[in-house]
Each structure stands twice: as C-alpha cells, then as structure tokens.
Amino acid sequence: MITLYLHGRVATSRPELERFLVGARPVYEEPGGIRTRLQWHLTEPDRFVEIIEYADRATYDADQLRTESDARMRDLLAQWRTHLAGPPVVEAYDEAALG
C-alpha cells in the first residue's frame, strides 16, 4: 500500500474543508483502490492531515497521471488549495511487508 500524507493548515474553517472533502471524495476514490481520510491535530485546531491510501503502486501511479491530466481533478485541487493557509507538506510512504 502507498500512503500519501498532505499536511496543512486550514484558512477557511474546519466545517468548510470537511464539506469540500465530503463532496470531493467520490471523485478522489472513483478509480477504486483509493481511500481518503482527514485527521485534525489535537492541540492546533487549524492543522490537519489528509490521508490518501492507495491499494498498490500501480493504483498510486495511475492516480498521479489522472491528477495531472483530468480536468475534474485539477479543478478539485484548485478548490482544495483555496481552503489552505499556505502550501501543503506532502509525504508519500510505501508500506513494509513485515510478515
């Protein structure tokens, strides 16, 4: 599994970001093999991490191409950025098979 962590601070409000992500989730997860989640920082209420889990590397790679070429995805990302107080910190991890 590949996991993408998008760390940011909300500029609008928590409810507005959450409403946006609820509406965007069907498009984000549309290809299958993708799951999205949102977590809020416990002591800094404007900090969040959006977590996108991909079933495998092929799903991740295909979604990166979709993000670059699909007009709906580009539009959603532009809308997502309007909720942010600055650029997000993006981290991608490949899950280890420990047994």
All heavy atoms as an XYZ file, in Angstrom:
805
protein
N       0.851     -1.174      0.000
C       0.000      0.000      0.000
C       0.899      1.241      0.000
O       1.910      1.274      0.691
C      -0.919      0.010      1.217
C      -1.767      1.251      1.272
S      -3.090      1.348      2.528
C      -2.475      0.510      3.920
N       0.490      2.230     -0.763
C       1.141      3.536     -0.775
C       0.233      4.503     -0.021
O      -0.978      4.541     -0.260
C       1.354      4.060     -2.209
C       2.160      3.072     -3.051
C       1.979      5.449     -2.196
C       3.588      2.911     -2.643
N       0.808      5.279      0.897
C       0.024      6.262      1.648
C       0.613      7.634      1.416
O       1.815      7.837      1.551
C       0.011      5.939      3.151
O      -0.455      4.597      3.330
C      -0.902      6.895      3.900
N      -0.262      8.562      1.054
C       0.108      9.952      0.827
C      -0.438     10.767      1.992
O      -1.619     10.644      2.345
C      -0.521     10.424     -0.482
C       0.004     11.651     -1.165
C       1.457     11.462     -1.565
C      -0.829     11.938     -2.403
N       0.430     11.571      2.614
C       0.033     12.440      3.721
C       0.153     13.883      3.250
O       1.220     14.314      2.832
C       0.943     12.217      4.939
C       0.848     10.830      5.508
C       1.726      9.833      5.098
C      -0.115     10.520      6.455
C       1.641      8.549      5.624
C      -0.202      9.240      6.987
C       0.676      8.263      6.560
O       0.587      6.993      7.084
N      -0.946     14.610      3.316
C      -0.981     16.023      2.924
C      -1.205     16.845      4.187
O      -2.318     16.921      4.699
C      -2.097     16.268      1.904
C      -2.072     15.334      0.686
C      -3.368     15.407     -0.084
C      -0.901     15.678     -0.198
N      -0.136     17.425      4.713
C      -0.200     18.206      5.946
C      -0.470     19.665      5.594
O       0.162     20.218      4.695
C       1.139     18.148      6.693
C       1.536     16.782      7.096
N       1.212     16.247      8.320
C       2.231     15.817      6.440
C       1.699     15.021      8.402
N       2.315     14.734      7.275
N      -1.416     20.282      6.312
C      -1.702     21.682      6.037
C      -2.367     22.377      7.200
O      -2.620     21.786      8.262
N      -2.637     23.635      6.958
C      -3.411     24.459      7.893
C      -4.608     25.007      7.123
O      -4.466     25.449      5.990
C      -2.574     25.617      8.441
C      -1.480     25.169      9.381
C      -0.786     26.366     10.037
N       0.268     25.924     10.929
C       0.094     25.590     12.203
N      -1.089     25.661     12.751
N       1.119     25.191     12.928
N      -5.746     24.993      7.775
C      -6.961     25.459      7.118
C      -7.055     26.981      7.226
O      -6.792     27.555      8.280
C      -8.213     24.758      7.686
C      -8.491     25.164      9.110
C      -9.419     25.005      6.817
N      -7.384     27.624      6.120
C      -7.560     29.081      6.091
C      -9.034     29.459      6.188
O      -9.364     30.526      6.682
C      -6.966     29.665      4.810
N      -9.899     28.575      5.716
C     -11.335     28.864      5.749
C     -11.852     28.465      7.130
O     -11.743     29.235      8.060
C     -12.053     28.124      4.604
O     -11.723     26.736      4.636
C     -11.679     28.709      3.260
N     -12.381     27.278      7.250
C     -12.800     26.744      8.550
C     -12.818     25.226      8.458
O     -12.873     24.659      7.364
C     -14.186     27.260      8.945
O     -15.182     26.673      8.118
N     -12.794     24.606      9.610
C     -12.850     23.145      9.632
C     -14.100     22.631      8.931
O     -14.002     21.748      8.074
C     -12.775     22.639     11.064
C     -11.384     22.764     11.667
C     -11.343     22.413     13.127
N     -11.615     21.003     13.375
C     -11.061     20.299     14.347
N     -10.212     20.861     15.179
N     -11.352     19.041     14.518
N     -15.295     23.164      9.272
C     -16.501     22.656      8.600
C     -16.470     22.863      7.076
O     -16.928     21.997      6.332
C     -17.644     23.443      9.247
C     -17.109     23.869     10.570
C     -15.643     24.110     10.351
N     -15.919     23.980      6.620
C     -15.860     24.211      5.172
C     -14.936     23.209      4.486
O     -15.275     22.680      3.421
C     -15.402     25.637      4.874
C     -16.456     26.682      5.165
C     -15.954     28.079      4.883
O     -15.943     28.467      3.702
O     -15.558     28.766      5.850
N     -13.774     22.958      5.065
C     -12.864     21.972      4.486
C     -13.499     20.586      4.496
O     -13.441     19.855      3.507
C     -11.526     21.949      5.217
C     -10.510     20.911      4.699
C     -10.153     21.171      3.240
C      -9.273     20.907      5.575
N     -14.140     20.242      5.599
C     -14.785     18.933      5.692
C     -15.899     18.788      4.653
O     -16.013     17.744      4.001
C     -15.315     18.699      7.100
C     -14.202     18.496      8.108
C     -14.681     18.434      9.546
O     -15.906     18.530      9.812
O     -13.814     18.302     10.434
N     -16.717     19.821      4.459
C     -17.779     19.775      3.443
C     -17.177     19.592      2.054
O     -17.676     18.808      1.248
C     -18.635     21.044      3.482
C     -19.748     21.011      4.497
C     -20.747     22.142      4.305
N     -20.141     23.466      4.442
C     -19.966     24.098      5.601
N     -20.331     23.516      6.723
N     -19.427     25.290      5.632
N     -16.117     20.336      1.779
C     -15.472     20.206      0.476
C     -14.990     18.771      0.263
O     -15.220     18.171     -0.789
C     -14.302     21.185      0.337
C     -13.446     20.857     -0.849
C     -13.870     21.188     -2.123
C     -12.247     20.180     -0.692
C     -13.112     20.841     -3.235
C     -11.476     19.845     -1.783
C     -11.912     20.175     -3.066
N     -14.307     18.213      1.261
C     -13.747     16.867      1.097
C     -14.830     15.798      0.990
O     -14.660     14.824      0.254
C     -12.772     16.555      2.233
C     -11.479     17.368      2.185
C     -10.639     17.123      3.434
C     -10.679     17.058      0.929
N     -15.949     15.974      1.677
C     -17.065     15.032      1.529
C     -17.560     15.047      0.079
O     -17.819     14.000     -0.518
C     -18.210     15.362      2.517
C     -19.493     14.646      2.143
C     -17.790     15.013      3.935
N     -17.660     16.241     -0.505
C     -18.088     16.344     -1.896
C     -17.060     15.837     -2.888
O     -17.408     15.288     -3.934
N     -15.778     16.013     -2.563
C     -14.700     15.601     -3.463
C     -14.397     14.109     -3.369
O     -13.886     13.518     -4.325
C     -13.439     16.405     -3.163
N     -14.705     13.499     -2.247
C     -14.348     12.098     -2.013
C     -14.783     11.146     -3.126
O     -13.981     10.315     -3.564
C     -14.899     11.625     -0.677
C     -14.629     10.139     -0.425
C     -15.203      9.669      0.867
N     -14.148      9.747      1.868
C     -14.355      9.626      3.156
N     -15.574      9.469      3.612
N     -13.353      9.682      3.996
N     -16.015     11.232     -3.641
C     -16.389     10.298     -4.713
C     -15.479     10.396     -5.946
O     -15.152      9.379     -6.548
C     -17.828     10.694     -5.055
C     -18.338     11.348     -3.815
C     -17.148     12.061     -3.220
N     -15.064     11.589     -6.289
C     -14.163     11.751     -7.434
C     -12.775     11.236     -7.078
O     -12.145     10.529     -7.869
C     -14.109     13.225     -7.899
C     -13.097     13.414     -9.031
C     -15.488     13.703     -8.339
N     -12.290     11.588     -5.903
C     -10.970     11.110     -5.474
C     -10.898      9.584     -5.496
O      -9.901      9.007     -5.910
C     -10.649     11.583     -4.049
C     -10.308     13.028     -3.873
C     -10.212     13.570     -2.598
C     -10.070     13.886     -4.945
C      -9.883     14.905     -2.392
C      -9.741     15.215     -4.761
C      -9.650     15.720     -3.478
O      -9.328     17.034     -3.276
N     -11.952      8.924     -5.020
C     -11.933      7.478     -4.865
C     -12.509      6.730     -6.065
O     -12.529      5.495     -6.076
C     -12.681      7.093     -3.582
C     -12.014      7.634     -2.326
C     -12.727      7.258     -1.033
O     -13.827      6.653     -1.092
O     -12.188      7.573      0.053
N     -12.963      7.452     -7.069
C     -13.661      6.886     -8.227
C     -12.941      5.720     -8.922
O     -13.585      4.731     -9.282
C     -13.916      8.010     -9.231
C     -14.706      7.629    -10.452
C     -14.941      8.858    -11.296
O     -13.987      9.288    -11.987
O     -16.057      9.374    -11.266
N     -11.623      5.787     -9.122
C     -10.987      4.683     -9.851
C     -10.998      3.348     -9.103
O     -10.766      2.304     -9.682
C      -9.543      5.152    -10.045
C      -9.575      6.621     -9.867
C     -10.682      6.887     -8.893
N     -11.249      3.377     -7.799
C     -11.173      2.168     -6.988
C      -9.758      1.986     -6.460
O      -8.788      2.476     -7.040
N      -9.648      1.310     -5.341
C      -8.349      1.069     -4.730
C      -7.771      2.295     -4.042
O      -6.590      2.314     -3.707
N      -8.612      3.325     -3.816
C      -8.179      4.575     -3.176
C      -9.129      4.859     -2.018
O     -10.353      4.776     -2.166
C      -8.201      5.752     -4.170
C      -7.290      5.470     -5.356
C      -7.812      7.055     -3.462
C      -7.431      6.474     -6.492
N      -8.557      5.222     -0.879
C      -9.358      5.597      0.300
C      -8.815      6.906      0.846
O      -7.601      7.074      0.973
C      -9.250      4.510      1.364
C     -10.050      4.829      2.615
C     -10.011      3.654      3.593
N     -10.722      4.026      4.797
C     -10.172      4.092      6.003
N      -8.905      3.789      6.169
N     -10.887      4.435      7.044
N      -9.712      7.838      1.167
C      -9.294      9.126      1.717
C      -9.821      9.286      3.139
O     -10.904      8.804      3.474
C      -9.788     10.304      0.858
O     -11.214     10.279      0.808
C      -9.235     10.221     -0.557
N      -9.008      9.968      3.971
C      -9.392     10.264      5.346
C      -8.859     11.645      5.702
O      -7.967     12.170      5.037
C      -8.783      9.249      6.314
C      -9.242      7.845      6.088
C      -8.716      6.843      7.096
N      -7.278      6.644      6.998
C      -6.440      6.674      8.027
N      -6.856      6.948      9.248
N      -5.156      6.443      7.854
N      -9.394     12.216      6.754
C      -8.943     13.512      7.257
C      -8.778     13.408      8.764
O      -9.644     12.854      9.458
C      -9.974     14.596      6.925
C      -9.660     16.007      7.423
C      -8.464     16.591      6.665
C     -10.871     16.906      7.259
N      -7.662     13.941      9.274
C      -7.448     13.988     10.715
C      -7.057     15.405     11.104
O      -6.314     16.075     10.381
C      -6.343     13.011     11.132
C      -6.725     11.568     10.887
C      -5.647     10.608     11.327
O      -4.483     10.952     11.426
N      -6.045      9.367     11.602
N      -7.574     15.836     12.252
C      -7.255     17.155     12.799
C      -6.246     17.000     13.928
O      -6.329     16.065     14.721
C      -8.520     17.837     13.321
C      -9.450     18.228     12.219
C     -10.597     17.574     11.850
C      -9.312     19.323     11.331
N     -11.169     18.212     10.790
C     -10.401     19.299     10.442
C      -8.370     20.345     11.181
C     -10.584     20.239      9.438
C      -8.549     21.280     10.174
C      -9.638     21.227      9.323
N      -5.342     17.942     14.017
C      -4.337     17.958     15.083
C      -5.052     18.155     16.427
O      -6.023     18.909     16.516
C      -3.350     19.098     14.829
C      -2.109     19.012     15.633
N      -2.033     19.456     16.935
C      -0.897     18.511     15.319
C      -0.822     19.254     17.387
N      -0.092     18.673     16.426
N      -4.576     17.481     17.455
C      -5.258     17.532     18.752
C      -5.136     18.871     19.458
O      -6.060     19.300     20.159
C      -4.707     16.436     19.675
C      -5.122     15.017     19.311
C      -4.442     14.013     20.240
C      -6.628     14.860     19.367
N      -4.002     19.563     19.323
C      -3.812     20.803     20.087
C      -3.749     22.055     19.220
O      -3.768     23.158     19.758
C      -2.533     20.726     20.943
O      -1.402     20.532     20.084
C      -2.629     19.590     21.965
N      -3.644     21.906     17.913
C      -3.644     23.054     16.998
C      -4.824     22.885     16.054
O      -4.731     22.193     15.039
C      -2.326     23.136     16.231
C      -1.137     23.383     17.140
C       0.165     23.488     16.371
O       0.214     24.260     15.385
O       1.110     22.780     16.742
N      -5.971     23.500     16.382
C      -7.221     23.215     15.675
C      -7.245     23.570     14.187
O      -8.124     23.104     13.469
C      -8.270     24.017     16.440
C      -7.542     24.908     17.360
C      -6.137     24.424     17.489
N      -6.286     24.347     13.713
C      -6.284     24.666     12.279
C      -5.393     23.725     11.467
O      -5.381     23.779     10.249
C      -5.849     26.117     12.048
C      -4.406     26.387     12.439
O      -3.902     25.723     13.373
O      -3.784     27.263     11.819
N      -4.661     22.823     12.148
C      -3.766     21.883     11.459
C      -4.479     20.572     11.161
O      -5.226     20.058     11.996
C      -2.526     21.588     12.305
C      -1.528     22.694     12.261
C      -0.252     22.362     12.974
N       0.314     21.087     12.516
C       1.231     20.411     13.188
N       1.683     20.856     14.343
N       1.702     19.274     12.719
N      -4.213     20.047      9.970
C      -4.820     18.780      9.568
C      -3.831     17.960      8.749
O      -2.800     18.452      8.299
C      -6.084     19.025      8.727
C      -5.805     19.626      7.378
C      -5.553     18.822      6.273
C      -5.777     21.001      7.202
C      -5.268     19.381      5.034
C      -5.506     21.563      5.972
C      -5.252     20.746      4.881
N      -4.194     16.713      8.561
C      -3.515     15.852      7.594
C      -4.608     15.114      6.825
O      -5.510     14.519      7.411
C      -2.499     14.883      8.244
C      -3.140     13.943      9.227
C      -1.745     14.113      7.190
N      -4.549     15.249      5.514
C      -5.420     14.472      4.642
C      -4.607     13.247      4.244
O      -3.459     13.361      3.816
C      -5.832     15.281      3.417
C      -6.825     14.564      2.546
C      -7.286     15.387      1.358
O      -6.932     16.571      1.263
O      -7.985     14.818      0.524
N      -5.207     12.083      4.403
C      -4.518     10.826      4.153
C      -5.186     10.144      2.968
O      -6.406      9.954      2.963
C      -4.582      9.921      5.401
C      -3.965     10.658      6.595
C      -3.906      8.580      5.139
C      -4.319     10.051      7.935
N      -4.368      9.797      1.982
C      -4.879      9.098      0.806
C      -4.136      7.774      0.716
O      -2.911      7.751      0.612
C      -4.687      9.934     -0.470
C      -5.322     11.318     -0.282
C      -5.276      9.211     -1.679
C      -5.019     12.301     -1.381
N      -4.888      6.695      0.799
C      -4.303      5.355      0.773
C      -4.599      4.702     -0.575
O      -5.747      4.680     -1.025
C      -4.880      4.500      1.899
C      -4.568      5.060      3.270
C      -5.311      4.370      4.390
O      -6.455      3.923      4.177
O      -4.746      4.305      5.494
N      -3.547      4.181     -1.188
C      -3.644      3.502     -2.479
C      -3.385      2.015     -2.274
O      -2.438      1.648     -1.572
C      -2.616      4.072     -3.449
C      -2.823      5.532     -3.755
C      -2.172      6.513     -3.011
C      -3.674      5.934     -4.773
C      -2.362      7.857     -3.284
C      -3.869      7.278     -5.045
C      -3.218      8.232     -4.304
O      -3.405      9.573     -4.561
N      -4.174      1.176     -2.904
C      -4.053     -0.267     -2.730
C      -2.672     -0.777     -3.099
O      -2.159     -1.699     -2.453
C      -5.111     -0.981     -3.565
N      -2.049     -0.177     -4.104
C      -0.732     -0.636     -4.554
C      -0.059      0.461     -5.373
O      -0.647      1.525     -5.601
C      -0.857     -1.931     -5.369
C      -1.878     -1.813     -6.493
O      -2.031     -0.722     -7.091
O      -2.540     -2.822     -6.775
N       1.163      0.188     -5.787
C       1.944      1.188     -6.530
C       1.306      1.528     -7.878
O       1.317      2.673     -8.307
C       3.385      0.680     -6.722
C       4.306      1.660     -7.420
C       4.443      2.926     -6.573
N       5.158      3.972     -7.257
C       6.359      4.407     -6.916
N       7.000      3.883     -5.898
N       6.919      5.381     -7.584
N       0.732      0.535     -8.541
C       0.089      0.781     -9.835
C      -1.089      1.748     -9.685
O      -1.276      2.651    -10.518
C      -0.361     -0.536    -10.463
N      -1.868      1.598     -8.622
C      -3.001      2.498     -8.374
C      -2.500      3.910     -8.086
O      -3.053      4.891     -8.586
C      -3.849      1.972     -7.202
O      -4.272      0.638     -7.497
C      -5.064      2.843     -6.949
N      -1.444      4.004     -7.300
C      -0.839      5.309     -6.995
C      -0.335      5.974     -8.272
O      -0.631      7.143     -8.534
C       0.302      5.125     -5.991
C       1.137      6.358     -5.791
C       0.712      7.386     -4.951
C       2.362      6.506     -6.437
C       1.478      8.530     -4.766
C       3.140      7.639     -6.256
C       2.692      8.644     -5.427
O       3.457      9.778     -5.248
N       0.431      5.241     -9.079
C       0.986      5.804    -10.315
C      -0.123      6.260    -11.262
O      -0.038      7.344    -11.854
C       1.894      4.792    -11.011
C       3.195      4.547    -10.255
O       3.578      5.381     -9.404
O       3.824      3.501    -10.515
N      -1.167      5.447    -11.402
C      -2.284      5.813    -12.276
C      -2.981      7.068    -11.771
O      -3.387      7.932    -12.556
C      -3.276      4.653    -12.377
N      -3.100      7.208    -10.447
C      -3.766      8.381     -9.897
C      -2.915      9.641    -10.061
O      -3.453     10.733    -10.230
C      -4.142      8.167     -8.432
C      -5.212      9.135     -7.977
O      -6.241      9.263     -8.675
O      -5.024      9.778     -6.931
N      -1.603      9.498    -10.024
C      -0.743     10.657    -10.264
C      -0.948     11.165    -11.691
O      -1.038     12.374    -11.920
C       0.731     10.304    -10.016
C       1.038      9.913     -8.575
C       0.492     10.902     -7.551
O       0.880     12.059     -7.528
N      -0.429     10.453     -6.720
N      -1.049     10.248    -12.644
C      -1.322     10.640    -14.030
C      -2.702     11.276    -14.160
O      -2.871     12.273    -14.865
C      -1.212      9.429    -14.961
C       0.182      8.855    -15.134
C       0.128      7.569    -15.953
C       1.108      9.874    -15.789
N      -3.683     10.699    -13.481
C      -5.047     11.253    -13.508
C      -5.060     12.658    -12.934
O      -5.706     13.561    -13.467
C      -5.990     10.345    -12.713
C      -7.428     10.849    -12.664
C      -8.322      9.861    -11.953
N      -8.136      9.876    -10.526
C      -9.117     10.109     -9.642
N     -10.351     10.348    -10.050
N      -8.862     10.082     -8.356
N      -4.329     12.883    -11.854
C      -4.274     14.201    -11.225
C      -3.710     15.244    -12.189
O      -4.164     16.382    -12.219
C      -3.432     14.135     -9.936
O      -4.064     13.219     -9.050
C      -3.334     15.478     -9.259
N      -2.747     14.845    -13.002
C      -2.139     15.772    -13.965
C      -3.011     16.012    -15.191
O      -2.969     17.101    -15.765
C      -0.784     15.213    -14.419
C       0.237     15.127    -13.309
C       1.468     14.351    -13.728
O       1.606     14.009    -14.925
O       2.314     14.095    -12.851
N      -3.795     15.005    -15.604
C      -4.481     15.105    -16.896
C      -5.993     15.304    -16.824
O      -6.593     15.765    -17.789
C      -4.188     13.852    -17.723
O      -4.702     12.703    -17.071
N      -6.620     14.975    -15.728
C      -8.083     15.042    -15.609
C      -8.499     16.437    -15.148
O      -8.102     16.885    -14.071
C      -8.543     13.972    -14.617
C     -10.053     13.877    -14.485
O     -10.710     14.905    -14.259
O     -10.573     12.748    -14.570
N      -9.330     17.095    -15.937
C      -9.777     18.465    -15.618
C     -10.535     18.514    -14.293
O     -10.403     19.475    -13.535
C     -10.640     19.014    -16.746
N     -11.327     17.484    -13.998
C     -12.061     17.468    -12.717
C     -11.096     17.449    -11.543
O     -11.296     18.144    -10.551
C     -12.983     16.247    -12.615
C     -14.158     16.269    -13.541
C     -14.999     15.014    -13.396
N     -14.143     13.831    -13.443
C     -14.435     12.657    -12.883
N     -15.547     12.496    -12.217
N     -13.615     11.633    -12.971
N     -10.048     16.638    -11.652
C      -9.069     16.558    -10.570
C      -8.321     17.871    -10.411
O      -8.120     18.344     -9.296
C      -8.089     15.409    -10.811
C      -8.691     14.035    -10.621
S      -9.235     13.730     -8.921
C      -7.648     13.565     -8.099
N      -7.913     18.480    -11.505
C      -7.215     19.773    -11.433
C      -8.115     20.827    -10.799
O      -7.674     21.640     -9.985
C      -6.737     20.205    -12.818
C      -5.542     19.400    -13.300
C      -4.861     20.022    -14.514
N      -5.761     20.485    -15.557
C      -6.178     19.763    -16.587
N      -5.779     18.517    -16.737
N      -6.991     20.282    -17.474
N      -9.404     20.813    -11.159
C     -10.357     21.766    -10.579
C     -10.525     21.529     -9.077
O     -10.533     22.483     -8.292
C     -11.700     21.664    -11.297
C     -12.706     22.676    -10.787
O     -12.378     23.888    -10.764
O     -13.819     22.264    -10.398
N     -10.650     20.257     -8.677
C     -10.789     19.954     -7.251
C      -9.550     20.376     -6.473
O      -9.659     20.918     -5.368
C     -11.064     18.463     -7.040
C     -12.476     17.998     -7.370
C     -12.562     16.476     -7.298
C     -13.490     18.637     -6.442
N      -8.369     20.147     -7.026
C      -7.146     20.559     -6.341
C      -7.071     22.073     -6.199
O      -6.638     22.583     -5.167
C      -5.918     20.025     -7.070
C      -5.696     18.520     -6.916
C      -4.555     18.059     -7.816
C      -5.425     18.158     -5.477
N      -7.503     22.797     -7.225
C      -7.521     24.264     -7.140
C      -8.497     24.706     -6.049
O      -8.191     25.608     -5.264
C      -7.891     24.863     -8.487
N      -9.662     24.065     -5.981
C     -10.628     24.392     -4.928
C     -10.066     24.039     -3.553
O     -10.235     24.805     -2.601
C     -11.935     23.634     -5.155
C     -12.725     24.089     -6.353
C     -13.960     23.230     -6.526
O     -14.708     23.008     -5.583
N     -14.168     22.729     -7.734
N      -9.408     22.892     -3.445
C      -8.822     22.444     -2.176
C      -7.825     23.478     -1.667
O      -7.836     23.839     -0.496
C      -8.162     21.086     -2.389
C      -7.482     20.494     -1.204
C      -8.083     19.987     -0.084
C      -6.081     20.332     -1.009
N      -7.125     19.507      0.788
C      -5.893     19.719      0.239
C      -4.960     20.639     -1.781
C      -4.636     19.399      0.738
C      -3.707     20.320     -1.280
C      -3.557     19.708     -0.040
N      -7.000     23.985     -2.575
C      -5.973     24.964     -2.175
C      -6.587     26.254     -1.623
O      -5.951     26.932     -0.820
C      -5.054     25.262     -3.348
C      -4.102     24.120     -3.632
C      -3.122     24.457     -4.758
N      -2.339     23.303     -5.106
C      -2.557     22.532     -6.171
N      -3.535     22.824     -7.012
N      -1.791     21.492     -6.411
N      -7.823     26.594     -2.027
C      -8.455     27.810     -1.500
C      -8.761     27.679     -0.011
O      -8.975     28.681      0.660
C      -9.749     28.175     -2.254
O     -10.751     27.187     -2.008
C      -9.501     28.338     -3.749
N      -8.785     26.463      0.487
C      -9.051     26.224      1.915
C      -7.778     26.261      2.759
O      -7.859     26.227      3.982
C      -9.742     24.868      2.108
C     -11.122     24.820      1.549
N     -12.217     25.320      2.210
C     -11.582     24.353      0.361
C     -13.290     25.155      1.470
N     -12.934     24.561      0.347
N      -6.621     26.314      2.110
C      -5.352     26.202      2.818
C      -4.745     27.556      3.151
O      -4.836     28.496      2.364
C      -4.339     25.408      1.986
C      -4.770     24.012      1.540
C      -3.632     23.338      0.798
C      -5.228     23.182      2.713
N      -4.067     27.609      4.287
C      -3.394     28.840      4.724
C      -2.005     28.971      4.106
O      -1.339     29.972      4.313
C      -3.292     28.860      6.252
N      -1.581     27.996      3.353
C      -0.268     28.005      2.703
C      -0.092     26.701      1.969
O      -0.987     25.858      1.958
N       1.056     26.516      1.367
C       1.264     25.265      0.632
C       1.302     24.067      1.575
O       1.834     24.165      2.683
C       2.603     25.463     -0.068
C       3.234     26.644      0.568
C       2.180     27.430      1.277
N       0.758     22.936      1.139
C       0.792     21.744      1.986
C       2.175     21.099      1.961
O       2.962     21.313      1.042
C      -0.234     20.816      1.319
C      -0.158     21.195     -0.122
C       0.084     22.686     -0.134
N       2.442     20.322      2.986
C       3.631     19.469      3.011
C       3.145     18.081      2.611
O       2.240     17.526      3.246
C       4.278     19.444      4.410
C       5.404     18.431      4.462
C       4.755     20.837      4.787
N       3.730     17.539      1.556
C       3.291     16.254      1.013
C       4.368     15.205      1.270
O       5.549     15.430      0.986
C       3.009     16.375     -0.506
C       2.553     15.032     -1.072
C       1.977     17.462     -0.781
N       3.937     14.068      1.817
C       4.834     12.947      2.066
C       4.178     11.674      1.524
O       2.973     11.498      1.687
C       5.081     12.759      3.559
C       5.724     13.944      4.239
C       5.865     13.726      5.731
O       4.888     13.307      6.381
O       6.971     13.975      6.236
N       4.969     10.840      0.876
C       4.463      9.561      0.362
C       5.276      8.425      0.970
O       6.508      8.508      1.054
C       4.566      9.527     -1.159
N       4.577      7.376      1.401
C       5.225      6.235      2.037
C       4.721      4.934      1.393
O       3.563      4.819      1.029
C       4.891      6.183      3.536
C       5.533      7.285      4.316
C       4.930      8.530      4.434
C       6.768      7.106      4.935
C       5.520      9.553      5.144
C       7.363      8.113      5.664
C       6.738      9.345      5.750
O       7.326     10.360      6.462
N       5.629      3.981      1.301
C       5.325      2.636      0.829
C       5.312      1.726      2.044
O       6.282      1.679      2.808
C       6.393      2.202     -0.179
C       6.077      0.910     -0.877
O       5.000      0.315     -0.650
O       6.924      0.470     -1.685
N       4.232      1.003      2.235
C       4.094      0.161      3.429
C       5.009     -1.056      3.342
O       5.110     -1.712      2.304
C       2.649     -0.307      3.580
C       2.396     -1.046      4.867
C       0.914     -1.238      5.145
O       0.107     -0.419      4.719
O       0.594     -2.248      5.782
N       5.671     -1.347      4.435
C       6.540     -2.504      4.521
C       5.730     -3.765      4.785
O       4.748     -3.740      5.515
C       7.555     -2.302      5.649
N       6.145     -4.859      4.175
C       5.525     -6.155      4.420
C       6.326     -6.834      5.533
O       7.406     -7.346      5.300
C       5.538     -6.986      3.158
N       5.788     -6.804      6.729
C       6.522     -7.318      7.885
C       6.134     -8.740      8.276
O       6.521     -9.216      9.320
C       6.328     -6.383      9.087
C       6.865     -4.967      8.897
C       6.570     -4.119     10.139
C       8.369     -4.989      8.627
N       5.347     -9.364      7.473
C       5.078    -10.752      7.809
C       3.707    -11.108      7.545
O       2.972    -11.818      7.498
